[in-house]
Amino acid sequence: MTGPALNSRRIVLLAEDDDGIATVFTRVLERNGFAVHRARAGSEAIGMVAAMPHLDAAIVDLVLPGAGGLDVAGAIRRAHAGCRIVAVTGFSAPAIESAFFAAGADRFLAKPVELADLLAALDVEPA
């Protein structure tokens, strides 16, 4: 394995139902020192959040099967107050951005997301 040792990796939850986007994000995140836990549905993400003892960061899509991204962001913020939450969506409008921030997001990125912007939102210098 290259990069940081697994036990020193930052833990990120990726709540994204699009397999193509999730694959690209996962590769970039792992290459930059993250251990990625993916949820394909909002309800799955909320269950994972409740079961995780620690979470460093989360990337949350707005439109997810089951619970939506706003619900996921709120659950993360309640369970892991120090977690960095990055909201991503193809629906970029001021009202949506405001709703994500009200739910607990720290950063908001409109799709398509530049990978350098994703890493910057997580306070990571690209590897």
Steps between C-alpha positions, in 0.01 A plus 500: 500500500625847420424818690428530871453192715135398526476579871617858439249568222225753548152346484257643245140406431406532133122519459463480122263285293676552165750215458717692253540803722553282807774301327692814399458666840605180680820466295599860561414488870689174561802634310492801735494308827132432566327176591173524308169357623235529230124515539282475188184622676423765757347255744812281470721804569301593810534144631874504437539835675325368810727194510832679439695592814700762306457688173745761369313611189194435289410570140124507459294518182165681518288246312529151650258207516330473839591800712631806316834670539364768732387230744837326470692823567286567808556148635874533449514837676302366799712185537843637406516871581861538381449324167566708186192471277525579129171518312503419129211530258407560141228736623688820568267768629537743791205343686652150476841626611339680796303188595818289501679752721202510737513118518865514607713502183834680511551529124279483191618387155292494182537204263696442295756522779862571422706249698740770620199691638378187679837454668518870588154476659642222719811711579728257317793578270482265198747210506 
